[in-house]
Amino acid sequence: MKRKNIIIIISIVILIAALSILGICIYKGNVEKEKSNISKETDALKFKKEYEALNGTIREGTEDKYNSVTISEDNPIKYIDAKEAISVLEKDQAILYVGAEWCPWCRNAVPVLFEVANTYKVDTIYYLNLDDEKSVYEVKDNKAVMTKEGTEDYYKLLDALDEELSLYTLTDENGKVLETNEKRIYMPFVVAIKDGKVVGTHTGTTELNKDQTKYDKLTDKQHAELVDTYGNLFKNVYGEIKNTCDETKCD
């Protein structure tokens, strides 16, 4: 009888220990999930604040006014740096957007990019702002002179995207084109990646109309054109959008 009681006690102890371990695992899993959600939310809100902060403001050193954009709090943006972007280029499926909140072209591109992402139900767009990593050139004595060298990872990224990029040039006060012998990622730059390969890119937005500036909003026609352009990039990655409608409803 005594031995039976000992066995019962041991069994209870083992059960309590197992439940404790299970509880700890579940807790850690929930914590990691919560951290992931917070990180995603932080990226989305950070992006929203950065872009909306310039709404209606005058660009420093100019008389140009930024157009106003409205960014959803649950946008699909995930911030990355140049090193992480190289890894993104190796993913099975991904959309990479290179831009900056101060870039007027980007401010027109982002709402359209999100519209297409929503159509394709894509919940992650990798966002790369190279302001702190790219090289900087200035015109001095009629020459293009580097005043800030890019980071090592920045140059690796240029190498990885070499076939998609064009040479970076500056223009002096006389209109002379000055070569830098370096390629450049011009913004906004959207990259479609599938099976670790670049399957499409687009630089800029659309061609401007007469008397239209890069600070002006896109016309309806230009908006539709950019939707088609980005739609083709997404299609290259995720395929055709399947029609999920039956005779009574659509999913």
Secondary structure by P-SEA (a helix, b strand, c coil): caaaaaaaaaaaaaaaaaaaaaaaaaaaaaaaaaaaaaaaaaaaaaaaaaaacccccccccccbbbbbbbbbcccbbbbbcaaaaaaaaacccbbbbbbccccaaaaaaaaaaaaaaaaacccbbbbbbccccbbbbbbccccccccccccaaaaaaaaaacccbbbbbbbccccbbbbcccccccccbbbbbccccccccccccccccccccccccccaaaaaaaaaaaaaaaaaccccccccccccccc
